[in-house]
Structure formats: structure tokens, C-alpha cells
Amino acid sequence: DPARITLDARLYDDLDIDSIDAVDLLVKMKPLMSRPIRAEQFKSVKTVGDVVRTLASLIDSPATA
């Protein structure tokens, strides 16, 4: 149900996303970004809002070599 997806929705508890789903999500996000995404950048995300904030910080931060 798309209505369940809110910024406060907890990935594991509210949306039933497991670790395999989380990896799949990360793989699907990588081509959308103009820079590399590392899994460790997402280890502390708990909610949809956390994912949004993490992606925004990657977009806003200067690229590192």
C-alpha cells in the first residue's frame, strides 16, 4: 500500500523491508546518482526520511576521489 510510505515509516518494522530488500533498493538507487554510493553510508538508516536525508547529503556534498 503506497500510503504506508511516509518519511516517518520505519523500513524494517512498518514497511517489512528485510536486508535483501535493502540491498536491492541500494542497487536500484546507484544508477540514479551521479556519484558512487557505498553500503556503509546507509547502515544507520531506519526510516524513509533517513534514506532521503542520506541521498540529499550525498548530492549536496563535494565529490571525493
RANOR-V591377 format. One record per residue. N is the residue number from 1. RES is the residue in one letter. SS is DSSP state (H for helix, E for strand, L for the rest). D_LAST is the distance of its C-alpha to the last C-alpha in Angstrom with 1 decimal. Layout:
# RANOR-V591377
n = <N & N>
res = <RES & RES>
ss = <SS & SS>
d_last = <D_LAST & D_LAST>
This chain:
# RANOR-V591377
n = <1 & 2 & 3 & 4 & 5 & 6 & 7 & 8 & 9 & 10 & 11 & 12 & 13 & 14 & 15 & 16 & 17 & 18 & 19 & 20 & 21 & 22 & 23 & 24 & 25 & 26 & 27 & 28 & 29 & 30 & 31 & 32 & 33 & 34 & 35 & 36 & 37 & 38 & 39 & 40 & 41 & 42 & 43 & 44 & 45 & 46 & 47 & 48 & 49 & 50 & 51 & 52 & 53 & 54 & 55 & 56 & 57 & 58 & 59 & 60 & 61 & 62 & 63 & 64 & 65>
res = <D & P & A & R & I & T & L & D & A & R & L & Y & D & D & L & D & I & D & S & I & D & A & V & D & L & L & V & K & M & K & P & L & M & S & R & P & I & R & A & E & Q & F & K & S & V & K & T & V & G & D & V & V & R & T & L & A & S & L & I & D & S & P & A & T & A>
ss = <L & H & H & H & L & L & L & L & L & E & L & L & L & L & L & L & L & L & H & H & H & H & H & H & H & H & H & H & H & H & L & L & L & L & L & L & L & L & H & H & H & H & L & L & L & L & E & H & H & H & H & H & H & H & H & H & H & H & H & H & L & L & L & L & L>
d_last = <40.0 & 37.5 & 39.2 & 37.8 & 34.3 & 33.9 & 31.2 & 33.1 & 33.6 & 32.5 & 30.7 & 32.6 & 35.9 & 36.6 & 34.8 & 35.4 & 31.8 & 31.4 & 28.4 & 28.6 & 28.8 & 25.7 & 23.7 & 25.2 & 24.3 & 20.6 & 20.8 & 22.5 & 20.1 & 17.0 & 18.3 & 19.1 & 15.6 & 13.3 & 10.2 & 10.2 & 12.7 & 13.3 & 16.9 & 16.7 & 15.8 & 19.3 & 21.3 & 23.1 & 24.0 & 27.8 & 28.8 & 28.0 & 27.3 & 24.6 & 22.9 & 23.2 & 21.9 & 18.9 & 18.1 & 18.9 & 16.5 & 13.6 & 14.9 & 15.5 & 12.4 & 9.8 & 6.7 & 3.7 & 0.0>
